[in-house]
Amino acid sequence: MGTVYFTASSLDGYIVDEADSLDWLTSRAIDADGPFGYEAFIESVGALVMGSATYEWVVKNHPGDWTIMGADAPAADHR
């Protein structure tokens, strides 16, 4: 069993934009069956860990549209 780091970042290395938004990523047309497809990735793992700010942003801005597709997903937080 191993660990896979799966993330998207802008060319400047950030995950969110200056407004702490992921809109730059969710507004892109991504081939679900292509090399950056999330579905194939999530089907290959048993658990998913994400930061609490990312989780909260997704729940607030894309409720029901973007799901974790059945993976266990604890949210990491420093608070």
mmCIF file of the N, C-alpha and C atoms, coordinates in Angstrom:
data_MODEL
# 
_entry.id   MODEL 
# 
loop_
_atom_site.group_PDB 
_atom_site.id 
_atom_site.type_symbol 
_atom_site.label_atom_id 
_atom_site.label_alt_id 
_atom_site.label_comp_id 
_atom_site.label_asym_id 
_atom_site.label_entity_id 
_atom_site.label_seq_id 
_atom_site.pdbx_PDB_ins_code 
_atom_site.Cartn_x 
_atom_site.Cartn_y 
_atom_site.Cartn_z 
_atom_site.occupancy 
_atom_site.B_iso_or_equiv 
_atom_site.pdbx_formal_charge 
_atom_site.auth_seq_id 
_atom_site.auth_comp_id 
_atom_site.auth_asym_id 
_atom_site.auth_atom_id 
_atom_site.pdbx_PDB_model_num 
ATOM 1   N N  . MET A 1 1  ? 0.856   -1.174 0.000   1.00 0.00 ? 1  MET A N  1 
ATOM 2   C CA . MET A 1 1  ? 0.000   0.000  0.000   1.00 0.00 ? 1  MET A CA 1 
ATOM 3   C C  . MET A 1 1  ? 0.898   1.231  0.000   1.00 0.00 ? 1  MET A C  1 
ATOM 4   N N  . GLY A 1 2  ? 0.505   2.241  -0.739  1.00 0.00 ? 2  GLY A N  1 
ATOM 5   C CA . GLY A 1 2  ? 1.303   3.451  -0.832  1.00 0.00 ? 2  GLY A CA 1 
ATOM 6   C C  . GLY A 1 2  ? 0.465   4.691  -0.686  1.00 0.00 ? 2  GLY A C  1 
ATOM 7   N N  . THR A 1 3  ? 1.117   5.812  -0.810  1.00 0.00 ? 3  THR A N  1 
ATOM 8   C CA . THR A 1 3  ? 0.463   7.105  -0.737  1.00 0.00 ? 3  THR A CA 1 
ATOM 9   C C  . THR A 1 3  ? 0.596   7.791  -2.088  1.00 0.00 ? 3  THR A C  1 
ATOM 10  N N  . VAL A 1 4  ? -0.495  8.347  -2.569  1.00 0.00 ? 4  VAL A N  1 
ATOM 11  C CA . VAL A 1 4  ? -0.505  9.073  -3.832  1.00 0.00 ? 4  VAL A CA 1 
ATOM 12  C C  . VAL A 1 4  ? -0.904  10.507 -3.545  1.00 0.00 ? 4  VAL A C  1 
ATOM 13  N N  . TYR A 1 5  ? -0.106  11.445 -4.013  1.00 0.00 ? 5  TYR A N  1 
ATOM 14  C CA . TYR A 1 5  ? -0.425  12.873 -3.871  1.00 0.00 ? 5  TYR A CA 1 
ATOM 15  C C  . TYR A 1 5  ? -1.037  13.318 -5.188  1.00 0.00 ? 5  TYR A C  1 
ATOM 16  N N  . PHE A 1 6  ? -2.324  13.630 -5.179  1.00 0.00 ? 6  PHE A N  1 
ATOM 17  C CA . PHE A 1 6  ? -3.068  14.002 -6.376  1.00 0.00 ? 6  PHE A CA 1 
ATOM 18  C C  . PHE A 1 6  ? -3.604  15.402 -6.160  1.00 0.00 ? 6  PHE A C  1 
ATOM 19  N N  . THR A 1 7  ? -3.074  16.358 -6.879  1.00 0.00 ? 7  THR A N  1 
ATOM 20  C CA . THR A 1 7  ? -3.524  17.729 -6.704  1.00 0.00 ? 7  THR A CA 1 
ATOM 21  C C  . THR A 1 7  ? -3.427  18.489 -8.013  1.00 0.00 ? 7  THR A C  1 
ATOM 22  N N  . ALA A 1 8  ? -4.087  19.586 -8.055  1.00 0.00 ? 8  ALA A N  1 
ATOM 23  C CA . ALA A 1 8  ? -3.967  20.514 -9.175  1.00 0.00 ? 8  ALA A CA 1 
ATOM 24  C C  . ALA A 1 8  ? -3.424  21.810 -8.606  1.00 0.00 ? 8  ALA A C  1 
ATOM 25  N N  . SER A 1 9  ? -2.535  22.428 -9.342  1.00 0.00 ? 9  SER A N  1 
ATOM 26  C CA . SER A 1 9  ? -2.047  23.732 -8.915  1.00 0.00 ? 9  SER A CA 1 
ATOM 27  C C  . SER A 1 9  ? -1.816  24.597 -10.145 1.00 0.00 ? 9  SER A C  1 
ATOM 28  N N  . SER A 1 10 ? -1.867  25.890 -9.925  1.00 0.00 ? 10 SER A N  1 
ATOM 29  C CA . SER A 1 10 ? -1.620  26.829 -11.012 1.00 0.00 ? 10 SER A CA 1 
ATOM 30  C C  . SER A 1 10 ? -0.120  26.866 -11.299 1.00 0.00 ? 10 SER A C  1 
ATOM 31  N N  . LEU A 1 11 ? 0.267   27.514 -12.374 1.00 0.00 ? 11 LEU A N  1 
ATOM 32  C CA . LEU A 1 11 ? 1.680   27.577 -12.739 1.00 0.00 ? 11 LEU A CA 1 
ATOM 33  C C  . LEU A 1 11 ? 2.540   28.220 -11.664 1.00 0.00 ? 11 LEU A C  1 
ATOM 34  N N  . ASP A 1 12 ? 1.943   29.080 -10.839 1.00 0.00 ? 12 ASP A N  1 
ATOM 35  C CA . ASP A 1 12 ? 2.716   29.703 -9.768  1.00 0.00 ? 12 ASP A CA 1 
ATOM 36  C C  . ASP A 1 12 ? 2.765   28.832 -8.510  1.00 0.00 ? 12 ASP A C  1 
ATOM 37  N N  . GLY A 1 13 ? 2.201   27.628 -8.587  1.00 0.00 ? 13 GLY A N  1 
ATOM 38  C CA . GLY A 1 13 ? 2.313   26.676 -7.491  1.00 0.00 ? 13 GLY A CA 1 
ATOM 39  C C  . GLY A 1 13 ? 1.206   26.718 -6.456  1.00 0.00 ? 13 GLY A C  1 
ATOM 40  N N  . TYR A 1 14 ? 0.195   27.530 -6.668  1.00 0.00 ? 14 TYR A N  1 
ATOM 41  C CA . TYR A 1 14 ? -0.886  27.635 -5.694  1.00 0.00 ? 14 TYR A CA 1 
ATOM 42  C C  . TYR A 1 14 ? -2.062  26.735 -6.065  1.00 0.00 ? 14 TYR A C  1 
ATOM 43  N N  . ILE A 1 15 ? -2.789  26.298 -5.050  1.00 0.00 ? 15 ILE A N  1 
ATOM 44  C CA . ILE A 1 15 ? -3.974  25.472 -5.263  1.00 0.00 ? 15 ILE A CA 1 
ATOM 45  C C  . ILE A 1 15 ? -5.206  26.358 -5.418  1.00 0.00 ? 15 ILE A C  1 
ATOM 46  N N  . VAL A 1 16 ? -5.256  27.467 -4.693  1.00 0.00 ? 16 VAL A N  1 
ATOM 47  C CA . VAL A 1 16 ? -6.384  28.396 -4.800  1.00 0.00 ? 16 VAL A CA 1 
ATOM 48  C C  . VAL A 1 16 ? -5.896  29.706 -5.416  1.00 0.00 ? 16 VAL A C  1 
ATOM 49  N N  . ASP A 1 17 ? -6.844  30.520 -5.878  1.00 0.00 ? 17 ASP A N  1 
ATOM 50  C CA . ASP A 1 17 ? -6.462  31.816 -6.435  1.00 0.00 ? 17 ASP A CA 1 
ATOM 51  C C  . ASP A 1 17 ? -6.407  32.871 -5.327  1.00 0.00 ? 17 ASP A C  1 
ATOM 52  N N  . GLU A 1 18 ? -6.221  34.122 -5.702  1.00 0.00 ? 18 GLU A N  1 
ATOM 53  C CA . GLU A 1 18 ? -6.081  35.195 -4.711  1.00 0.00 ? 18 GLU A CA 1 
ATOM 54  C C  . GLU A 1 18 ? -7.336  35.397 -3.865  1.00 0.00 ? 18 GLU A C  1 
ATOM 55  N N  . ALA A 1 19 ? -8.472  34.865 -4.307  1.00 0.00 ? 19 ALA A N  1 
ATOM 56  C CA . ALA A 1 19 ? -9.725  34.961 -3.540  1.00 0.00 ? 19 ALA A CA 1 
ATOM 57  C C  . ALA A 1 19 ? -10.000 33.666 -2.768  1.00 0.00 ? 19 ALA A C  1 
ATOM 58  N N  . ASP A 1 20 ? -8.966  32.824 -2.602  1.00 0.00 ? 20 ASP A N  1 
ATOM 59  C CA . ASP A 1 20 ? -9.102  31.522 -1.938  1.00 0.00 ? 20 ASP A CA 1 
ATOM 60  C C  . ASP A 1 20 ? -10.166 30.662 -2.602  1.00 0.00 ? 20 ASP A C  1 
ATOM 61  N N  . SER A 1 21 ? -10.226 30.707 -3.918  1.00 0.00 ? 21 SER A N  1 
ATOM 62  C CA . SER A 1 21 ? -11.240 29.993 -4.690  1.00 0.00 ? 21 SER A CA 1 
ATOM 63  C C  . SER A 1 21 ? -10.613 28.918 -5.564  1.00 0.00 ? 21 SER A C  1 
ATOM 64  N N  . LEU A 1 22 ? -11.373 27.867 -5.800  1.00 0.00 ? 22 LEU A N  1 
ATOM 65  C CA . LEU A 1 22 ? -10.978 26.810 -6.734  1.00 0.00 ? 22 LEU A CA 1 
ATOM 66  C C  . LEU A 1 22 ? -11.702 26.953 -8.069  1.00 0.00 ? 22 LEU A C  1 
ATOM 67  N N  . ASP A 1 23 ? -12.361 28.077 -8.286  1.00 0.00 ? 23 ASP A N  1 
ATOM 68  C CA . ASP A 1 23 ? -13.096 28.276 -9.536  1.00 0.00 ? 23 ASP A CA 1 
ATOM 69  C C  . ASP A 1 23 ? -12.212 28.112 -10.765 1.00 0.00 ? 23 ASP A C  1 
ATOM 70  N N  . TRP A 1 24 ? -10.951 28.495 -10.670 1.00 0.00 ? 24 TRP A N  1 
ATOM 71  C CA . TRP A 1 24 ? -10.051 28.354 -11.815 1.00 0.00 ? 24 TRP A CA 1 
ATOM 72  C C  . TRP A 1 24 ? -9.933  26.891 -12.234 1.00 0.00 ? 24 TRP A C  1 
ATOM 73  N N  . LEU A 1 25 ? -10.085 25.990 -11.284 1.00 0.00 ? 25 LEU A N  1 
ATOM 74  C CA . LEU A 1 25 ? -9.973  24.563 -11.579 1.00 0.00 ? 25 LEU A CA 1 
ATOM 75  C C  . LEU A 1 25 ? -11.314 23.968 -11.988 1.00 0.00 ? 25 LEU A C  1 
ATOM 76  N N  . THR A 1 26 ? -12.360 24.280 -11.248 1.00 0.00 ? 26 THR A N  1 
ATOM 77  C CA . THR A 1 26 ? -13.661 23.672 -11.521 1.00 0.00 ? 26 THR A CA 1 
ATOM 78  C C  . THR A 1 26 ? -14.308 24.215 -12.777 1.00 0.00 ? 26 THR A C  1 
ATOM 79  N N  . SER A 1 27 ? -13.801 25.317 -13.313 1.00 0.00 ? 27 SER A N  1 
ATOM 80  C CA . SER A 1 27 ? -14.370 25.879 -14.532 1.00 0.00 ? 27 SER A CA 1 
ATOM 81  C C  . SER A 1 27 ? -13.740 25.288 -15.798 1.00 0.00 ? 27 SER A C  1 
ATOM 82  N N  . ARG A 1 28 ? -12.764 24.412 -15.661 1.00 0.00 ? 28 ARG A N  1 
ATOM 83  C CA . ARG A 1 28 ? -12.079 23.814 -16.805 1.00 0.00 ? 28 ARG A CA 1 
ATOM 84  C C  . ARG A 1 28 ? -12.803 22.565 -17.276 1.00 0.00 ? 28 ARG A C  1 
ATOM 85  N N  . ALA A 1 29 ? -12.806 22.363 -18.578 1.00 0.00 ? 29 ALA A N  1 
ATOM 86  C CA . ALA A 1 29 ? -13.346 21.120 -19.143 1.00 0.00 ? 29 ALA A CA 1 
ATOM 87  C C  . ALA A 1 29 ? -12.238 20.072 -19.080 1.00 0.00 ? 29 ALA A C  1 
ATOM 88  N N  . ILE A 1 30 ? -12.447 19.063 -18.260 1.00 0.00 ? 30 ILE A N  1 
ATOM 89  C CA . ILE A 1 30 ? -11.448 18.008 -18.089 1.00 0.00 ? 30 ILE A CA 1 
ATOM 90  C C  . ILE A 1 30 ? -12.063 16.695 -18.530 1.00 0.00 ? 30 ILE A C  1 
ATOM 91  N N  . ASP A 1 31 ? -11.385 16.002 -19.403 1.00 0.00 ? 31 ASP A N  1 
ATOM 92  C CA . ASP A 1 31 ? -11.840 14.699 -19.884 1.00 0.00 ? 31 ASP A CA 1 
ATOM 93  C C  . ASP A 1 31 ? -11.803 13.706 -18.722 1.00 0.00 ? 31 ASP A C  1 
ATOM 94  N N  . ALA A 1 32 ? -12.973 13.265 -18.291 1.00 0.00 ? 32 ALA A N  1 
ATOM 95  C CA . ALA A 1 32 ? -13.057 12.350 -17.146 1.00 0.00 ? 32 ALA A CA 1 
ATOM 96  C C  . ALA A 1 32 ? -12.304 11.045 -17.388 1.00 0.00 ? 32 ALA A C  1 
ATOM 97  N N  . ASP A 1 33 ? -12.143 10.661 -18.646 1.00 0.00 ? 33 ASP A N  1 
ATOM 98  C CA . ASP A 1 33 ? -11.419 9.431  -18.965 1.00 0.00 ? 33 ASP A CA 1 
ATOM 99  C C  . ASP A 1 33 ? -9.964  9.696  -19.336 1.00 0.00 ? 33 ASP A C  1 
ATOM 100 N N  . GLY A 1 34 ? -9.551  10.942 -19.324 1.00 0.00 ? 34 GLY A N  1 
ATOM 101 C CA . GLY A 1 34 ? -8.192  11.313 -19.694 1.00 0.00 ? 34 GLY A CA 1 
ATOM 102 C C  . GLY A 1 34 ? -7.223  11.166 -18.528 1.00 0.00 ? 34 GLY A C  1 
ATOM 103 N N  . PRO A 1 35 ? -5.978  11.579 -18.728 1.00 0.00 ? 35 PRO A N  1 
ATOM 104 C CA . PRO A 1 35 ? -4.945  11.397 -17.708 1.00 0.00 ? 35 PRO A CA 1 
ATOM 105 C C  . PRO A 1 35 ? -5.171  12.199 -16.429 1.00 0.00 ? 35 PRO A C  1 
ATOM 106 N N  . PHE A 1 36 ? -6.001  13.237 -16.490 1.00 0.00 ? 36 PHE A N  1 
ATOM 107 C CA . PHE A 1 36 ? -6.274  14.040 -15.301 1.00 0.00 ? 36 PHE A CA 1 
ATOM 108 C C  . PHE A 1 36 ? -7.661  13.759 -14.732 1.00 0.00 ? 36 PHE A C  1 
ATOM 109 N N  . GLY A 1 37 ? -8.291  12.686 -15.179 1.00 0.00 ? 37 GLY A N  1 
ATOM 110 C CA . GLY A 1 37 ? -9.627  12.338 -14.722 1.00 0.00 ? 37 GLY A CA 1 
ATOM 111 C C  . GLY A 1 37 ? -9.643  11.934 -13.259 1.00 0.00 ? 37 GLY A C  1 
ATOM 112 N N  . TYR A 1 38 ? -10.560 12.496 -12.525 1.00 0.00 ? 38 TYR A N  1 
ATOM 113 C CA . TYR A 1 38 ? -10.666 12.234 -11.088 1.00 0.00 ? 38 TYR A CA 1 
ATOM 114 C C  . TYR A 1 38 ? -11.294 10.880 -10.791 1.00 0.00 ? 38 TYR A C  1 
ATOM 115 N N  . GLU A 1 39 ? -12.239 10.471 -11.622 1.00 0.00 ? 39 GLU A N  1 
ATOM 116 C CA . GLU A 1 39 ? -12.962 9.230  -11.346 1.00 0.00 ? 39 GLU A CA 1 
ATOM 117 C C  . GLU A 1 39 ? -12.042 8.015  -11.304 1.00 0.00 ? 39 GLU A C  1 
ATOM 118 N N  . ALA A 1 40 ? -11.143 7.897  -12.269 1.00 0.00 ? 40 ALA A N  1 
ATOM 119 C CA . ALA A 1 40 ? -10.208 6.762  -12.277 1.00 0.00 ? 40 ALA A CA 1 
ATOM 120 C C  . ALA A 1 40 ? -9.316  6.801  -11.047 1.00 0.00 ? 40 ALA A C  1 
ATOM 121 N N  . PHE A 1 41 ? -8.886  7.994  -10.662 1.00 0.00 ? 41 PHE A N  1 
ATOM 122 C CA . PHE A 1 41 ? -8.049  8.129  -9.470  1.00 0.00 ? 41 PHE A CA 1 
ATOM 123 C C  . PHE A 1 41 ? -8.796  7.680  -8.224  1.00 0.00 ? 41 PHE A C  1 
ATOM 124 N N  . ILE A 1 42 ? -9.994  8.204  -8.015  1.00 0.00 ? 42 ILE A N  1 
ATOM 125 C CA . ILE A 1 42 ? -10.719 7.930  -6.776  1.00 0.00 ? 42 ILE A CA 1 
ATOM 126 C C  . ILE A 1 42 ? -11.117 6.460  -6.670  1.00 0.00 ? 42 ILE A C  1 
ATOM 127 N N  . GLU A 1 43 ? -11.326 5.817  -7.798  1.00 0.00 ? 43 GLU A N  1 
ATOM 128 C CA . GLU A 1 43 ? -11.635 4.385  -7.777  1.00 0.00 ? 43 GLU A CA 1 
ATOM 129 C C  . GLU A 1 43 ? -10.423 3.539  -7.414  1.00 0.00 ? 43 GLU A C  1 
ATOM 130 N N  . SER A 1 44 ? -9.230  4.109  -7.510  1.00 0.00 ? 44 SER A N  1 
ATOM 131 C CA . SER A 1 44 ? -8.008  3.349  -7.237  1.00 0.00 ? 44 SER A CA 1 
ATOM 132 C C  . SER A 1 44 ? -7.500  3.511  -5.811  1.00 0.00 ? 44 SER A C  1 
ATOM 133 N N  . VAL A 1 45 ? -8.164  4.338  -4.998  1.00 0.00 ? 45 VAL A N  1 
ATOM 134 C CA . VAL A 1 45 ? -7.701  4.571  -3.630  1.00 0.00 ? 45 VAL A CA 1 
ATOM 135 C C  . VAL A 1 45 ? -8.766  4.146  -2.623  1.00 0.00 ? 45 VAL A C  1 
ATOM 136 N N  . GLY A 1 46 ? -8.330  3.911  -1.404  1.00 0.00 ? 46 GLY A N  1 
ATOM 137 C CA . GLY A 1 46 ? -9.267  3.510  -0.367  1.00 0.00 ? 46 GLY A CA 1 
ATOM 138 C C  . GLY A 1 46 ? -9.665  4.638  0.554   1.00 0.00 ? 46 GLY A C  1 
ATOM 139 N N  . ALA A 1 47 ? -8.901  5.705  0.548   1.00 0.00 ? 47 ALA A N  1 
ATOM 140 C CA . ALA A 1 47 ? -9.194  6.844  1.422   1.00 0.00 ? 47 ALA A CA 1 
ATOM 141 C C  . ALA A 1 47 ? -8.672  8.109  0.773   1.00 0.00 ? 47 ALA A C  1 
ATOM 142 N N  . LEU A 1 48 ? -9.226  9.224  1.198   1.00 0.00 ? 48 LEU A N  1 
ATOM 143 C CA . LEU A 1 48 ? -8.859  10.526 0.660   1.00 0.00 ? 48 LEU A CA 1 
ATOM 144 C C  . LEU A 1 48 ? -8.700  11.479 1.825   1.00 0.00 ? 48 LEU A C  1 
ATOM 145 N N  . VAL A 1 49 ? -7.616  12.239 1.836   1.00 0.00 ? 49 VAL A N  1 
ATOM 146 C CA . VAL A 1 49 ? -7.400  13.246 2.878   1.00 0.00 ? 49 VAL A CA 1 
ATOM 147 C C  . VAL A 1 49 ? -7.316  14.592 2.185   1.00 0.00 ? 49 VAL A C  1 
ATOM 148 N N  . MET A 1 50 ? -8.047  15.549 2.710   1.00 0.00 ? 50 MET A N  1 
ATOM 149 C CA . MET A 1 50 ? -7.977  16.901 2.158   1.00 0.00 ? 50 MET A CA 1 
ATOM 150 C C  . MET A 1 50 ? -7.970  17.898 3.295   1.00 0.00 ? 50 MET A C  1 
ATOM 151 N N  . GLY A 1 51 ? -7.507  19.075 3.006   1.00 0.00 ? 51 GLY A N  1 
ATOM 152 C CA . GLY A 1 51 ? -7.507  20.139 3.999   1.00 0.00 ? 51 GLY A CA 1 
ATOM 153 C C  . GLY A 1 51 ? -8.914  20.620 4.280   1.00 0.00 ? 51 GLY A C  1 
ATOM 154 N N  . SER A 1 52 ? -9.117  21.124 5.470   1.00 0.00 ? 52 SER A N  1 
ATOM 155 C CA . SER A 1 52 ? -10.462 21.563 5.846   1.00 0.00 ? 52 SER A CA 1 
ATOM 156 C C  . SER A 1 52 ? -10.935 22.745 5.012   1.00 0.00 ? 52 SER A C  1 
ATOM 157 N N  . ALA A 1 53 ? -10.032 23.648 4.637   1.00 0.00 ? 53 ALA A N  1 
ATOM 158 C CA . ALA A 1 53 ? -10.445 24.801 3.828   1.00 0.00 ? 53 ALA A CA 1 
ATOM 159 C C  . ALA A 1 53 ? -10.920 24.349 2.450   1.00 0.00 ? 53 ALA A C  1 
ATOM 160 N N  . THR A 1 54 ? -10.226 23.377 1.857   1.00 0.00 ? 54 THR A N  1 
ATOM 161 C CA . THR A 1 54 ? -10.647 22.839 0.561   1.00 0.00 ? 54 THR A CA 1 
ATOM 162 C C  . THR A 1 54 ? -11.999 22.171 0.692   1.00 0.00 ? 54 THR A C  1 
ATOM 163 N N  . TYR A 1 55 ? -12.167 21.341 1.696   1.00 0.00 ? 55 TYR A N  1 
ATOM 164 C CA . TYR A 1 55 ? -13.434 20.652 1.914   1.00 0.00 ? 55 TYR A CA 1 
ATOM 165 C C  . TYR A 1 55 ? -14.576 21.654 2.094   1.00 0.00 ? 55 TYR A C  1 
ATOM 166 N N  . GLU A 1 56 ? -14.355 22.653 2.941   1.00 0.00 ? 56 GLU A N  1 
ATOM 167 C CA . GLU A 1 56 ? -15.403 23.645 3.196   1.00 0.00 ? 56 GLU A CA 1 
ATOM 168 C C  . GLU A 1 56 ? -15.745 24.427 1.928   1.00 0.00 ? 56 GLU A C  1 
ATOM 169 N N  . TRP A 1 57 ? -14.738 24.770 1.107   1.00 0.00 ? 57 TRP A N  1 
ATOM 170 C CA . TRP A 1 57 ? -14.991 25.493 -0.129  1.00 0.00 ? 57 TRP A CA 1 
ATOM 171 C C  . TRP A 1 57 ? -15.827 24.658 -1.083  1.00 0.00 ? 57 TRP A C  1 
ATOM 172 N N  . VAL A 1 58 ? -15.483 23.386 -1.232  1.00 0.00 ? 58 VAL A N  1 
ATOM 173 C CA . VAL A 1 58 ? -16.221 22.502 -2.143  1.00 0.00 ? 58 VAL A CA 1 
ATOM 174 C C  . VAL A 1 58 ? -17.668 22.346 -1.680  1.00 0.00 ? 58 VAL A C  1 
ATOM 175 N N  . VAL A 1 59 ? -17.876 22.106 -0.403  1.00 0.00 ? 59 VAL A N  1 
ATOM 176 C CA . VAL A 1 59 ? -19.234 21.936 0.126   1.00 0.00 ? 59 VAL A CA 1 
ATOM 177 C C  . VAL A 1 59 ? -20.048 23.211 -0.079  1.00 0.00 ? 59 VAL A C  1 
ATOM 178 N N  . LYS A 1 60 ? -19.444 24.369 0.148   1.00 0.00 ? 60 LYS A N  1 
ATOM 179 C CA . LYS A 1 60 ? -20.152 25.642 0.009   1.00 0.00 ? 60 LYS A CA 1 
ATOM 180 C C  . LYS A 1 60 ? -20.438 25.997 -1.451  1.00 0.00 ? 60 LYS A C  1 
ATOM 181 N N  . ASN A 1 61 ? -19.484 25.769 -2.338  1.00 0.00 ? 61 ASN A N  1 
ATOM 182 C CA . ASN A 1 61 ? -19.587 26.247 -3.710  1.00 0.00 ? 61 ASN A CA 1 
ATOM 183 C C  . ASN A 1 61 ? -20.081 25.221 -4.724  1.00 0.00 ? 61 ASN A C  1 
ATOM 184 N N  . HIS A 1 62 ? -19.964 23.959 -4.407  1.00 0.00 ? 62 HIS A N  1 
ATOM 185 C CA . HIS A 1 62 ? -20.399 22.906 -5.332  1.00 0.00 ? 62 HIS A CA 1 
ATOM 186 C C  . HIS A 1 62 ? -21.104 21.772 -4.597  1.00 0.00 ? 62 HIS A C  1 
ATOM 187 N N  . PRO A 1 63 ? -22.095 22.076 -3.792  1.00 0.00 ? 63 PRO A N  1 
ATOM 188 C CA . PRO A 1 63 ? -22.770 21.006 -3.051  1.00 0.00 ? 63 PRO A CA 1 
ATOM 189 C C  . PRO A 1 63 ? -23.444 20.024 -4.000  1.00 0.00 ? 63 PRO A C  1 
ATOM 190 N N  . GLY A 1 64 ? -23.130 18.762 -3.849  1.00 0.00 ? 64 GLY A N  1 
ATOM 191 C CA . GLY A 1 64 ? -23.745 17.727 -4.662  1.00 0.00 ? 64 GLY A CA 1 
ATOM 192 C C  . GLY A 1 64 ? -23.141 17.566 -6.039  1.00 0.00 ? 64 GLY A C  1 
ATOM 193 N N  . ASP A 1 65 ? -22.494 18.598 -6.585  1.00 0.00 ? 65 ASP A N  1 
ATOM 194 C CA . ASP A 1 65 ? -21.900 18.500 -7.919  1.00 0.00 ? 65 ASP A CA 1 
ATOM 195 C C  . ASP A 1 65 ? -20.587 17.734 -7.887  1.00 0.00 ? 65 ASP A C  1 
ATOM 196 N N  . TRP A 1 66 ? -19.786 17.999 -6.891  1.00 0.00 ? 66 TRP A N  1 
ATOM 197 C CA . TRP A 1 66 ? -18.461 17.413 -6.788  1.00 0.00 ? 66 TRP A CA 1 
ATOM 198 C C  . TRP A 1 66 ? -18.464 16.544 -5.540  1.00 0.00 ? 66 TRP A C  1 
ATOM 199 N N  . THR A 1 67 ? -18.444 15.261 -5.731  1.00 0.00 ? 67 THR A N  1 
ATOM 200 C CA . THR A 1 67 ? -18.499 14.374 -4.577  1.00 0.00 ? 67 THR A CA 1 
ATOM 201 C C  . THR A 1 67 ? -17.215 13.593 -4.454  1.00 0.00 ? 67 THR A C  1 
ATOM 202 N N  . ILE A 1 68 ? -17.056 12.970 -3.350  1.00 0.00 ? 68 ILE A N  1 
ATOM 203 C CA . ILE A 1 68 ? -15.868 12.184 -3.075  1.00 0.00 ? 68 ILE A CA 1 
ATOM 204 C C  . ILE A 1 68 ? -16.038 10.771 -3.626  1.00 0.00 ? 68 ILE A C  1 
ATOM 205 N N  . MET A 1 69 ? -17.206 10.466 -4.151  1.00 0.00 ? 69 MET A N  1 
ATOM 206 C CA . MET A 1 69 ? -17.495 9.189  -4.806  1.00 0.00 ? 69 MET A CA 1 
ATOM 207 C C  . MET A 1 69 ? -17.219 7.974  -3.939  1.00 0.00 ? 69 MET A C  1 
ATOM 208 N N  . GLY A 1 70 ? -17.625 8.043  -2.691  1.00 0.00 ? 70 GLY A N  1 
ATOM 209 C CA . GLY A 1 70 ? -17.569 6.865  -1.850  1.00 0.00 ? 70 GLY A CA 1 
ATOM 210 C C  . GLY A 1 70 ? -16.295 6.656  -1.056  1.00 0.00 ? 70 GLY A C  1 
ATOM 211 N N  . ALA A 1 71 ? -15.258 7.418  -1.302  1.00 0.00 ? 71 ALA A N  1 
ATOM 212 C CA . ALA A 1 71 ? -14.022 7.239  -0.534  1.00 0.00 ? 71 ALA A CA 1 
ATOM 213 C C  . ALA A 1 71 ? -14.190 7.840  0.850   1.00 0.00 ? 71 ALA A C  1 
ATOM 214 N N  . ASP A 1 72 ? -13.540 7.238  1.846   1.00 0.00 ? 72 ASP A N  1 
ATOM 215 C CA . ASP A 1 72 ? -13.500 7.849  3.167   1.00 0.00 ? 72 ASP A CA 1 
ATOM 216 C C  . ASP A 1 72 ? -12.651 9.101  3.053   1.00 0.00 ? 72 ASP A C  1 
ATOM 217 N N  . ALA A 1 73 ? -13.068 10.203 3.650   1.00 0.00 ? 73 ALA A N  1 
ATOM 218 C CA . ALA A 1 73 ? -12.339 11.454 3.473   1.00 0.00 ? 73 ALA A CA 1 
ATOM 219 C C  . ALA A 1 73 ? -12.249 12.273 4.743   1.00 0.00 ? 73 ALA A C  1 
ATOM 220 N N  . PRO A 1 74 ? -11.264 11.996 5.584   1.00 0.00 ? 74 PRO A N  1 
ATOM 221 C CA . PRO A 1 74 ? -11.058 12.897 6.719   1.00 0.00 ? 74 PRO A CA 1 
ATOM 222 C C  . PRO A 1 74 ? -10.468 14.203 6.208   1.00 0.00 ? 74 PRO A C  1 
ATOM 223 N N  . ALA A 1 75 ? -10.791 15.291 6.878   1.00 0.00 ? 75 ALA A N  1 
ATOM 224 C CA . ALA A 1 75 ? -10.240 16.595 6.511   1.00 0.00 ? 75 ALA A CA 1 
ATOM 225 C C  . ALA A 1 75 ? -9.163  16.970 7.524   1.00 0.00 ? 75 ALA A C  1 
ATOM 226 N N  . ALA A 1 76 ? -7.987  17.325 7.040   1.00 0.00 ? 76 ALA A N  1 
ATOM 227 C CA . ALA A 1 76 ? -6.888  17.721 7.924   1.00 0.00 ? 76 ALA A CA 1 
ATOM 228 C C  . ALA A 1 76 ? -7.054  19.191 8.289   1.00 0.00 ? 76 ALA A C  1 
ATOM 229 N N  . ASP A 1 77 ? -6.752  19.496 9.528   1.00 0.00 ? 77 ASP A N  1 
ATOM 230 C CA . ASP A 1 77 ? -6.927  20.866 9.987   1.00 0.00 ? 77 ASP A CA 1 
ATOM 231 C C  . ASP A 1 77 ? -5.939  21.171 11.106  1.00 0.00 ? 77 ASP A C  1 
ATOM 232 N N  . HIS A 1 78 ? -5.476  22.387 11.161  1.00 0.00 ? 78 HIS A N  1 
ATOM 233 C CA . HIS A 1 78 ? -4.585  22.802 12.234  1.00 0.00 ? 78 HIS A CA 1 
ATOM 234 C C  . HIS A 1 78 ? -5.320  23.517 13.363  1.00 0.00 ? 78 HIS A C  1 
ATOM 235 N N  . ARG A 1 79 ? -6.627  23.702 13.173  1.00 0.00 ? 79 ARG A N  1 
ATOM 236 C CA . ARG A 1 79 ? -7.418  24.415 14.185  1.00 0.00 ? 79 ARG A CA 1 
ATOM 237 C C  . ARG A 1 79 ? -7.779  23.530 15.336  1.00 0.00 ? 79 ARG A C  1 
# 
